[in-house]
Amino acid sequence: MKPLPAPNVPGKTEAERFDNALRKIFRVSKDDLLKREAEWKRARARKRQAKKD
């Protein structure tokens, strides 16, 4: 199994790209997290409903 390619992160040096990547990961707004969680819950409910039918 091949590993996924590295995501495209802006930066001139390797350290700058690493810093930007970490910043991208750890600086997620609470609204975005809540939105993703709600989407996940809806998808999970749809799957459960499909299994029951």
CHARMM-style PDB file with segment names, atoms N, HN, CA, C and O in Angstrom:
ATOM      1  N   MET     1       0.841  -1.173   0.000  1.00  0.00      PROA
ATOM      2  CA  MET     1       0.000   0.000   0.000  1.00  0.00      PROA
ATOM      3  C   MET     1       0.887   1.238   0.000  1.00  0.00      PROA
ATOM      4  O   MET     1       1.796   1.367   0.821  1.00  0.00      PROA
ATOM      5  N   LYS     2       0.614   2.134  -0.920  1.00  0.00      PROA
ATOM      6  HN  LYS     2      -0.124   2.029  -1.587  1.00  0.00      PROA
ATOM      7  CA  LYS     2       1.416   3.344  -1.027  1.00  0.00      PROA
ATOM      8  C   LYS     2       0.951   4.390  -0.019  1.00  0.00      PROA
ATOM      9  O   LYS     2      -0.250   4.526   0.214  1.00  0.00      PROA
ATOM     10  N   PRO     3       1.873   5.123   0.577  1.00  0.00      PROA
ATOM     11  CA  PRO     3       1.459   6.218   1.466  1.00  0.00      PROA
ATOM     12  C   PRO     3       0.896   7.373   0.643  1.00  0.00      PROA
ATOM     13  O   PRO     3       1.225   7.535  -0.532  1.00  0.00      PROA
ATOM     14  N   LEU     4       0.058   8.154   1.269  1.00  0.00      PROA
ATOM     15  HN  LEU     4      -0.209   8.022   2.224  1.00  0.00      PROA
ATOM     16  CA  LEU     4      -0.505   9.320   0.599  1.00  0.00      PROA
ATOM     17  C   LEU     4       0.574  10.361   0.383  1.00  0.00      PROA
ATOM     18  O   LEU     4       1.489  10.475   1.200  1.00  0.00      PROA
ATOM     19  N   PRO     5       0.490  11.129  -0.703  1.00  0.00      PROA
ATOM     20  CA  PRO     5       1.491  12.183  -0.916  1.00  0.00      PROA
ATOM     21  C   PRO     5       1.323  13.297   0.115  1.00  0.00      PROA
ATOM     22  O   PRO     5       0.245  13.490   0.677  1.00  0.00      PROA
ATOM     23  N   ALA     6       2.394  14.011   0.344  1.00  0.00      PROA
ATOM     24  HN  ALA     6       3.270  13.855  -0.112  1.00  0.00      PROA
ATOM     25  CA  ALA     6       2.361  15.112   1.306  1.00  0.00      PROA
ATOM     26  C   ALA     6       1.432  16.208   0.802  1.00  0.00      PROA
ATOM     27  O   ALA     6       1.414  16.504  -0.393  1.00  0.00      PROA
ATOM     28  N   PRO     7       0.661  16.813   1.703  1.00  0.00      PROA
ATOM     29  CA  PRO     7      -0.225  17.900   1.262  1.00  0.00      PROA
ATOM     30  C   PRO     7       0.579  19.132   0.859  1.00  0.00      PROA
ATOM     31  O   PRO     7       1.706  19.332   1.314  1.00  0.00      PROA
ATOM     32  N   ASN     8      -0.012  19.945   0.007  1.00  0.00      PROA
ATOM     33  HN  ASN     8      -0.927  19.783  -0.363  1.00  0.00      PROA
ATOM     34  CA  ASN     8       0.650  21.156  -0.448  1.00  0.00      PROA
ATOM     35  C   ASN     8       0.520  22.224   0.627  1.00  0.00      PROA
ATOM     36  O   ASN     8      -0.568  22.754   0.853  1.00  0.00      PROA
ATOM     37  N   VAL     9       1.638  22.543   1.296  1.00  0.00      PROA
ATOM     38  HN  VAL     9       2.522  22.112   1.112  1.00  0.00      PROA
ATOM     39  CA  VAL     9       1.658  23.551   2.350  1.00  0.00      PROA
ATOM     40  C   VAL     9       2.602  24.663   1.909  1.00  0.00      PROA
ATOM     41  O   VAL     9       3.735  24.383   1.519  1.00  0.00      PROA
ATOM     42  N   PRO    10       2.160  25.921   1.961  1.00  0.00      PROA
ATOM     43  CA  PRO    10       3.030  27.015   1.525  1.00  0.00      PROA
ATOM     44  C   PRO    10       4.206  27.233   2.467  1.00  0.00      PROA
ATOM     45  O   PRO    10       4.104  27.004   3.672  1.00  0.00      PROA
ATOM     46  N   GLY    11       5.312  27.674   1.907  1.00  0.00      PROA
ATOM     47  HN  GLY    11       5.395  27.860   0.928  1.00  0.00      PROA
ATOM     48  CA  GLY    11       6.500  28.004   2.690  1.00  0.00      PROA
ATOM     49  C   GLY    11       7.745  27.852   1.843  1.00  0.00      PROA
ATOM     50  O   GLY    11       7.789  27.029   0.928  1.00  0.00      PROA
ATOM     51  N   LYS    12       8.757  28.648   2.151  1.00  0.00      PROA
ATOM     52  HN  LYS    12       8.721  29.316   2.894  1.00  0.00      PROA
ATOM     53  CA  LYS    12       9.989  28.618   1.355  1.00  0.00      PROA
ATOM     54  C   LYS    12      10.936  27.533   1.829  1.00  0.00      PROA
ATOM     55  O   LYS    12      11.571  26.867   1.012  1.00  0.00      PROA
ATOM     56  N   THR    13      11.042  27.345   3.138  1.00  0.00      PROA
ATOM     57  HN  THR    13      10.526  27.886   3.801  1.00  0.00      PROA
ATOM     58  CA  THR    13      11.958  26.345   3.680  1.00  0.00      PROA
ATOM     59  C   THR    13      11.157  25.203   4.301  1.00  0.00      PROA
ATOM     60  O   THR    13       9.950  25.314   4.515  1.00  0.00      PROA
ATOM     61  N   GLU    14      11.847  24.117   4.582  1.00  0.00      PROA
ATOM     62  HN  GLU    14      12.828  24.027   4.408  1.00  0.00      PROA
ATOM     63  CA  GLU    14      11.190  22.963   5.189  1.00  0.00      PROA
ATOM     64  C   GLU    14      10.634  23.310   6.570  1.00  0.00      PROA
ATOM     65  O   GLU    14       9.542  22.868   6.926  1.00  0.00      PROA
ATOM     66  N   ALA    15      11.371  24.089   7.340  1.00  0.00      PROA
ATOM     67  HN  ALA    15      12.258  24.448   7.050  1.00  0.00      PROA
ATOM     68  CA  ALA    15      10.914  24.484   8.673  1.00  0.00      PROA
ATOM     69  C   ALA    15       9.674  25.376   8.584  1.00  0.00      PROA
ATOM     70  O   ALA    15       8.750  25.238   9.385  1.00  0.00      PROA
ATOM     71  N   GLU    16       9.656  26.275   7.625  1.00  0.00      PROA
ATOM     72  HN  GLU    16      10.407  26.387   6.974  1.00  0.00      PROA
ATOM     73  CA  GLU    16       8.509  27.164   7.462  1.00  0.00      PROA
ATOM     74  C   GLU    16       7.265  26.373   7.035  1.00  0.00      PROA
ATOM     75  O   GLU    16       6.162  26.641   7.510  1.00  0.00      PROA
ATOM     76  N   ARG    17       7.449  25.400   6.137  1.00  0.00      PROA
ATOM     77  HN  ARG    17       8.345  25.182   5.750  1.00  0.00      PROA
ATOM     78  CA  ARG    17       6.330  24.547   5.726  1.00  0.00      PROA
ATOM     79  C   ARG    17       5.811  23.730   6.904  1.00  0.00      PROA
ATOM     80  O   ARG    17       4.602  23.567   7.070  1.00  0.00      PROA
ATOM     81  N   PHE    18       6.735  23.214   7.724  1.00  0.00      PROA
ATOM     82  HN  PHE    18       7.717  23.346   7.589  1.00  0.00      PROA
ATOM     83  CA  PHE    18       6.339  22.444   8.900  1.00  0.00      PROA
ATOM     84  C   PHE    18       5.542  23.314   9.870  1.00  0.00      PROA
ATOM     85  O   PHE    18       4.517  22.884  10.397  1.00  0.00      PROA
ATOM     86  N   ASP    19       6.014  24.534  10.102  1.00  0.00      PROA
ATOM     87  HN  ASP    19       6.848  24.883   9.674  1.00  0.00      PROA
ATOM     88  CA  ASP    19       5.334  25.460  10.994  1.00  0.00      PROA
ATOM     89  C   ASP    19       3.935  25.793  10.462  1.00  0.00      PROA
ATOM     90  O   ASP    19       2.970  25.824  11.226  1.00  0.00      PROA
ATOM     91  N   ASN    20       3.829  26.038   9.163  1.00  0.00      PROA
ATOM     92  HN  ASN    20       4.613  26.013   8.543  1.00  0.00      PROA
ATOM     93  CA  ASN    20       2.530  26.339   8.565  1.00  0.00      PROA
ATOM     94  C   ASN    20       1.579  25.153   8.647  1.00  0.00      PROA
ATOM     95  O   ASN    20       0.379  25.325   8.860  1.00  0.00      PROA
ATOM     96  N   ALA    21       2.121  23.945   8.477  1.00  0.00      PROA
ATOM     97  HN  ALA    21       3.096  23.805   8.304  1.00  0.00      PROA
ATOM     98  CA  ALA    21       1.289  22.744   8.562  1.00  0.00      PROA
ATOM     99  C   ALA    21       0.742  22.562   9.984  1.00  0.00      PROA
ATOM    100  O   ALA    21      -0.436  22.255  10.163  1.00  0.00      PROA
ATOM    101  N   LEU    22       1.594  22.752  10.983  1.00  0.00      PROA
ATOM    102  HN  LEU    22       2.551  23.001  10.837  1.00  0.00      PROA
ATOM    103  CA  LEU    22       1.132  22.633  12.367  1.00  0.00      PROA
ATOM    104  C   LEU    22       0.099  23.701  12.703  1.00  0.00      PROA
ATOM    105  O   LEU    22      -0.886  23.428  13.389  1.00  0.00      PROA
ATOM    106  N   ARG    23       0.323  24.889  12.228  1.00  0.00      PROA
ATOM    107  HN  ARG    23       1.123  25.111  11.671  1.00  0.00      PROA
ATOM    108  CA  ARG    23      -0.615  25.980  12.471  1.00  0.00      PROA
ATOM    109  C   ARG    23      -1.971  25.657  11.835  1.00  0.00      PROA
ATOM    110  O   ARG    23      -3.020  25.942  12.413  1.00  0.00      PROA
ATOM    111  N   LYS    24      -1.937  25.068  10.653  1.00  0.00      PROA
ATOM    112  HN  LYS    24      -1.085  24.837  10.184  1.00  0.00      PROA
ATOM    113  CA  LYS    24      -3.171  24.703   9.950  1.00  0.00      PROA
ATOM    114  C   LYS    24      -3.948  23.644  10.742  1.00  0.00      PROA
ATOM    115  O   LYS    24      -5.177  23.678  10.788  1.00  0.00      PROA
ATOM    116  N   ILE    25      -3.233  22.717  11.357  1.00  0.00      PROA
ATOM    117  HN  ILE    25      -2.234  22.690  11.319  1.00  0.00      PROA
ATOM    118  CA  ILE    25      -3.872  21.637  12.110  1.00  0.00      PROA
ATOM    119  C   ILE    25      -4.455  22.148  13.427  1.00  0.00      PROA
ATOM    120  O   ILE    25      -5.595  21.831  13.767  1.00  0.00      PROA
ATOM    121  N   PHE    26      -3.683  22.928  14.160  1.00  0.00      PROA
ATOM    122  HN  PHE    26      -2.757  23.185  13.884  1.00  0.00      PROA
ATOM    123  CA  PHE    26      -4.089  23.301  15.507  1.00  0.00      PROA
ATOM    124  C   PHE    26      -4.948  24.549  15.599  1.00  0.00      PROA
ATOM    125  O   PHE    26      -5.479  24.836  16.672  1.00  0.00      PROA
ATOM    126  N   ARG    27      -5.107  25.294  14.529  1.00  0.00      PROA
ATOM    127  HN  ARG    27      -4.676  25.060  13.657  1.00  0.00      PROA
ATOM    128  CA  ARG    27      -5.907  26.513  14.571  1.00  0.00      PROA
ATOM    129  C   ARG    27      -7.215  26.319  13.808  1.00  0.00      PROA
ATOM    130  O   ARG    27      -7.478  26.996  12.814  1.00  0.00      PROA
ATOM    131  N   VAL    28      -8.017  25.396  14.283  1.00  0.00      PROA
ATOM    132  HN  VAL    28      -7.804  24.845  15.090  1.00  0.00      PROA
ATOM    133  CA  VAL    28      -9.329  25.140  13.694  1.00  0.00      PROA
ATOM    134  C   VAL    28     -10.358  25.801  14.597  1.00  0.00      PROA
ATOM    135  O   VAL    28     -10.310  25.651  15.818  1.00  0.00      PROA
ATOM    136  N   SER    29     -11.286  26.533  13.997  1.00  0.00      PROA
ATOM    137  HN  SER    29     -11.325  26.655  13.005  1.00  0.00      PROA
ATOM    138  CA  SER    29     -12.266  27.234  14.815  1.00  0.00      PROA
ATOM    139  C   SER    29     -13.277  26.264  15.412  1.00  0.00      PROA
ATOM    140  O   SER    29     -13.513  25.180  14.880  1.00  0.00      PROA
ATOM    141  N   LYS    30     -13.858  26.670  16.508  1.00  0.00      PROA
ATOM    142  HN  LYS    30     -13.667  27.551  16.940  1.00  0.00      PROA
ATOM    143  CA  LYS    30     -14.842  25.833  17.186  1.00  0.00      PROA
ATOM    144  C   LYS    30     -16.073  25.628  16.313  1.00  0.00      PROA
ATOM    145  O   LYS    30     -16.675  24.554  16.331  1.00  0.00      PROA
ATOM    146  N   ASP    31     -16.452  26.650  15.548  1.00  0.00      PROA
ATOM    147  HN  ASP    31     -15.964  27.522  15.533  1.00  0.00      PROA
ATOM    148  CA  ASP    31     -17.598  26.523  14.648  1.00  0.00      PROA
ATOM    149  C   ASP    31     -17.365  25.432  13.608  1.00  0.00      PROA
ATOM    150  O   ASP    31     -18.266  24.650  13.307  1.00  0.00      PROA
ATOM    151  N   ASP    32     -16.148  25.383  13.059  1.00  0.00      PROA
ATOM    152  HN  ASP    32     -15.415  26.019  13.303  1.00  0.00      PROA
ATOM    153  CA  ASP    32     -15.831  24.342  12.081  1.00  0.00      PROA
ATOM    154  C   ASP    32     -15.900  22.960  12.708  1.00  0.00      PROA
ATOM    155  O   ASP    32     -16.404  22.019  12.095  1.00  0.00      PROA
ATOM    156  N   LEU    33     -15.397  22.839  13.928  1.00  0.00      PROA
ATOM    157  HN  LEU    33     -14.988  23.604  14.426  1.00  0.00      PROA
ATOM    158  CA  LEU    33     -15.448  21.548  14.607  1.00  0.00      PROA
ATOM    159  C   LEU    33     -16.888  21.112  14.860  1.00  0.00      PROA
ATOM    160  O   LEU    33     -17.238  19.951  14.645  1.00  0.00      PROA
ATOM    161  N   LEU    34     -17.713  22.040  15.315  1.00  0.00      PROA
ATOM    162  HN  LEU    34     -17.429  22.983  15.489  1.00  0.00      PROA
ATOM    163  CA  LEU    34     -19.110  21.707  15.577  1.00  0.00      PROA
ATOM    164  C   LEU    34     -19.845  21.338  14.291  1.00  0.00      PROA
ATOM    165  O   LEU    34     -20.684  20.437  14.284  1.00  0.00      PROA
ATOM    166  N   LYS    35     -19.528  22.035  13.210  1.00  0.00      PROA
ATOM    167  HN  LYS    35     -18.846  22.767  13.216  1.00  0.00      PROA
ATOM    168  CA  LYS    35     -20.164  21.744  11.928  1.00  0.00      PROA
ATOM    169  C   LYS    35     -19.789  20.333  11.453  1.00  0.00      PROA
ATOM    170  O   LYS    35     -20.652  19.575  11.009  1.00  0.00      PROA
ATOM    171  N   ARG    36     -18.514  19.990  11.546  1.00  0.00      PROA
ATOM    172  HN  ARG    36     -17.813  20.606  11.906  1.00  0.00      PROA
ATOM    173  CA  ARG    36     -18.072  18.657  11.125  1.00  0.00      PROA
ATOM    174  C   ARG    36     -18.686  17.573  12.001  1.00  0.00      PROA
ATOM    175  O   ARG    36     -19.076  16.516  11.506  1.00  0.00      PROA
ATOM    176  N   GLU    37     -18.771  17.837  13.299  1.00  0.00      PROA
ATOM    177  HN  GLU    37     -18.454  18.696  13.701  1.00  0.00      PROA
ATOM    178  CA  GLU    37     -19.370  16.866  14.209  1.00  0.00      PROA
ATOM    179  C   GLU    37     -20.838  16.654  13.868  1.00  0.00      PROA
ATOM    180  O   GLU    37     -21.312  15.518  13.899  1.00  0.00      PROA
ATOM    181  N   ALA    38     -21.565  17.710  13.546  1.00  0.00      PROA
ATOM    182  HN  ALA    38     -21.180  18.633  13.521  1.00  0.00      PROA
ATOM    183  CA  ALA    38     -22.972  17.596  13.178  1.00  0.00      PROA
ATOM    184  C   ALA    38     -23.125  16.803  11.880  1.00  0.00      PROA
ATOM    185  O   ALA    38     -24.031  15.977  11.763  1.00  0.00      PROA
ATOM    186  N   GLU    39     -22.249  17.046  10.906  1.00  0.00      PROA
ATOM    187  HN  GLU    39     -21.513  17.716  11.001  1.00  0.00      PROA
ATOM    188  CA  GLU    39     -22.294  16.291   9.655  1.00  0.00      PROA
ATOM    189  C   GLU    39     -22.042  14.811   9.918  1.00  0.00      PROA
ATOM    190  O   GLU    39     -22.713  13.949   9.351  1.00  0.00      PROA
ATOM    191  N   TRP    40     -21.078  14.526  10.776  1.00  0.00      PROA
ATOM    192  HN  TRP    40     -20.533  15.227  11.236  1.00  0.00      PROA
ATOM    193  CA  TRP    40     -20.748  13.137  11.105  1.00  0.00      PROA
ATOM    194  C   TRP    40     -21.939  12.449  11.773  1.00  0.00      PROA
ATOM    195  O   TRP    40     -22.254  11.299  11.466  1.00  0.00      PROA
ATOM    196  N   LYS    41     -22.599  13.164  12.690  1.00  0.00      PROA
ATOM    197  HN  LYS    41     -22.344  14.098  12.939  1.00  0.00      PROA
ATOM    198  CA  LYS    41     -23.748  12.586  13.377  1.00  0.00      PROA
ATOM    199  C   LYS    41     -24.893  12.315  12.411  1.00  0.00      PROA
ATOM    200  O   LYS    41     -25.552  11.279  12.506  1.00  0.00      PROA
ATOM    201  N   ARG    42     -25.137  13.243  11.475  1.00  0.00      PROA
ATOM    202  HN  ARG    42     -24.601  14.084  11.397  1.00  0.00      PROA
ATOM    203  CA  ARG    42     -26.200  13.039  10.486  1.00  0.00      PROA
ATOM    204  C   ARG    42     -25.891  11.839   9.599  1.00  0.00      PROA
ATOM    205  O   ARG    42     -26.776  11.030   9.321  1.00  0.00      PROA
ATOM    206  N   ALA    43     -24.649  11.718   9.156  1.00  0.00      PROA
ATOM    207  HN  ALA    43     -23.930  12.376   9.382  1.00  0.00      PROA
ATOM    208  CA  ALA    43     -24.258  10.593   8.306  1.00  0.00      PROA
ATOM    209  C   ALA    43     -24.398   9.279   9.067  1.00  0.00      PROA
ATOM    210  O   ALA    43     -24.847   8.277   8.510  1.00  0.00      PROA
ATOM    211  N   ARG    44     -24.021   9.289  10.313  1.00  0.00      PROA
ATOM    212  HN  ARG    44     -23.656  10.103  10.765  1.00  0.00      PROA
ATOM    213  CA  ARG    44     -24.122   8.081  11.129  1.00  0.00      PROA
ATOM    214  C   ARG    44     -25.585   7.692  11.322  1.00  0.00      PROA
ATOM    215  O   ARG    44     -25.928   6.511  11.265  1.00  0.00      PROA
ATOM    216  N   ALA    45     -26.446   8.684  11.550  1.00  0.00      PROA
ATOM    217  HN  ALA    45     -26.166   9.643  11.597  1.00  0.00      PROA
ATOM    218  CA  ALA    45     -27.874   8.407  11.724  1.00  0.00      PROA
ATOM    219  C   ALA    45     -28.469   7.841  10.434  1.00  0.00      PROA
ATOM    220  O   ALA    45     -29.292   6.926  10.480  1.00  0.00      PROA
ATOM    221  N   ARG    46     -28.057   8.382   9.283  1.00  0.00      PROA
ATOM    222  HN  ARG    46     -27.389   9.125   9.245  1.00  0.00      PROA
ATOM    223  CA  ARG    46     -28.553   7.857   8.000  1.00  0.00      PROA
ATOM    224  C   ARG    46     -28.132   6.407   7.805  1.00  0.00      PROA
ATOM    225  O   ARG    46     -28.920   5.592   7.327  1.00  0.00      PROA
ATOM    226  N   LYS    47     -26.896   6.078   8.171  1.00  0.00      PROA
ATOM    227  HN  LYS    47     -26.255   6.740   8.559  1.00  0.00      PROA
ATOM    228  CA  LYS    47     -26.424   4.696   8.021  1.00  0.00      PROA
ATOM    229  C   LYS    47     -27.209   3.761   8.927  1.00  0.00      PROA
ATOM    230  O   LYS    47     -27.595   2.666   8.517  1.00  0.00      PROA
ATOM    231  N   ARG    48     -27.442   4.196  10.157  1.00  0.00      PROA
ATOM    232  HN  ARG    48     -27.128   5.085  10.490  1.00  0.00      PROA
ATOM    233  CA  ARG    48     -28.211   3.368  11.085  1.00  0.00      PROA
ATOM    234  C   ARG    48     -29.643   3.155  10.585  1.00  0.00      PROA
ATOM    235  O   ARG    48     -30.186   2.054  10.680  1.00  0.00      PROA
ATOM    236  N   GLN    49     -30.249   4.226  10.052  1.00  0.00      PROA
ATOM    237  HN  GLN    49     -29.808   5.121   9.975  1.00  0.00      PROA
ATOM    238  CA  GLN    49     -31.606   4.131   9.539  1.00  0.00      PROA
ATOM    239  C   GLN    49     -31.646   3.185   8.345  1.00  0.00      PROA
ATOM    240  O   GLN    49     -32.597   2.415   8.207  1.00  0.00      PROA
ATOM    241  N   ALA    50     -30.647   3.226   7.491  1.00  0.00      PROA
ATOM    242  HN  ALA    50     -29.875   3.851   7.604  1.00  0.00      PROA
ATOM    243  CA  ALA    50     -30.596   2.347   6.316  1.00  0.00      PROA
ATOM    244  C   ALA    50     -30.463   0.894   6.741  1.00  0.00      PROA
ATOM    245  O   ALA    50     -31.039   0.016   6.098  1.00  0.00      PROA
ATOM    246  N   LYS    51     -29.723   0.618   7.802  1.00  0.00      PROA
ATOM    247  HN  LYS    51     -29.255   1.332   8.323  1.00  0.00      PROA
ATOM    248  CA  LYS    51     -29.581  -0.753   8.277  1.00  0.00      PROA
ATOM    249  C   LYS    51     -30.889  -1.290   8.844  1.00  0.00      PROA
ATOM    250  O   LYS    51     -31.200  -2.471   8.693  1.00  0.00      PROA
ATOM    251  N   LYS    52     -31.660  -0.407   9.505  1.00  0.00      PROA
ATOM    252  HN  LYS    52     -31.407   0.552   9.628  1.00  0.00      PROA
ATOM    253  CA  LYS    52     -32.930  -0.827  10.101  1.00  0.00      PROA
ATOM    254  C   LYS    52     -33.963  -1.165   9.021  1.00  0.00      PROA
ATOM    255  O   LYS    52     -34.796  -2.053   9.204  1.00  0.00      PROA
ATOM    256  N   ASP    53     -33.900  -0.459   7.911  1.00  0.00      PROA
ATOM    257  HN  ASP    53     -33.223   0.262   7.762  1.00  0.00      PROA
ATOM    258  CA  ASP    53     -34.886  -0.674   6.833  1.00  0.00      PROA
ATOM    259  C   ASP    53     -34.553  -1.869   6.036  1.00  0.00      PROA
ATOM    260  OT1 ASP    53     -35.270  -2.200   5.092  1.00  0.00      PROA
TER     261      ASP     53
END
